[in-house]
Amino acid sequence: MPSLVAADILRGTQRLLLDLGLTSLPEFTLATGRRVDLMALGPDGRFVAVEVKSSRADFLSDQKWTDYLAYADRFYFAVAPGFPLDILPPAEGLIVADRYAASLLRPACERTVPASRRRALLLRFARTAALRLQGAADPDALSEPA
């Protein structure tokens, strides 16, 4: 379960992404078993991955974010106001968010997810979203794709 700070960052970031025309799913599990804090899909089929960092210690102790780069056309860190921005890699995108809103401070570099991986991601994203919606109506149903 994410900390309250992380939950606030996530909420504000999802609002920003929606304003940018992206739909997002928190805690999205990749085929590798790694779980991205937030995966978003654009109307053009491009994927955005967001790694939420709630503190300096959180960033320094968790470097698995590099595993997500091959699964996203753009990658961002999302942090709270007051986070020490100088510790974040300057080549990656940056979002600063609170519970109510977020600002995109630095654009993400563009990558291209290979077509076969994009198709698999798109199917996983659609199935995850559908199963979560079904789970809201029927909590005993399976909530994540295998």
Steps between C-alpha positions, in 0.01 A plus 500: 500500500646837403571767758260793529757723329535253212121470470470879476773516232327222309162676513634834380702332226199307374310828475782654295519199270126510444525871412767399246264245342654192663309231687692337782509193719684500833706197605519359148675164481727442202556159340829485696306508827631850582232744606505856364353759738298653216465398136313726262377454147455776244244512220787427259582171676817633660582406860620720784646347817519698823707411804377671816767592753381624838839572658874508447530164679232352272697602191839387632374161617303408187672501162268262315362788291760430230317172431196702387675695224460222242123502558424869454530758224549761772605465864448747786581526865216650703592662831348732760586870532820534702652175371878534438482516120878499456518127586274397211654403165489810278430298184157387624173690514390671819159569651441678831163417651288533807155363574320750279717567196835449335743688281720357231840654576712308251389312190592136464733384229327313221553127465326253274350183637541223239176410320470149644555624855257791443228255390556281805496809727183629339323169555624480861391861564152435357454175690625653825260793467207274414571258784534784751165637384343156529658461844333823612162347412592149620775504764531120487606513134864476391642854512822469296592315182729200527 
